[in-house]
């Protein structure tokens, strides 16, 4: 019996700049691997990652929900 489990992914894009944002918000965006406006990153949709996205949802855009 094979137990192959697909990892769910989420693609996020930084669409607002970090200028004037708090250090905590900048650290969260950098923790997601985003540095420049327009940069996208595909991440595993785990609870910590989704929580980070939720904290900076006004700065990032969820482009794709992978299955």
Secondary structure, 3 states (H helix, E strand, C coil): CCCCCCCCEEEEEECCCCCCCCHHHHHHHHHCCCCCCCCEEEEECCHHHHHHHHHCCCCEEEEEECC
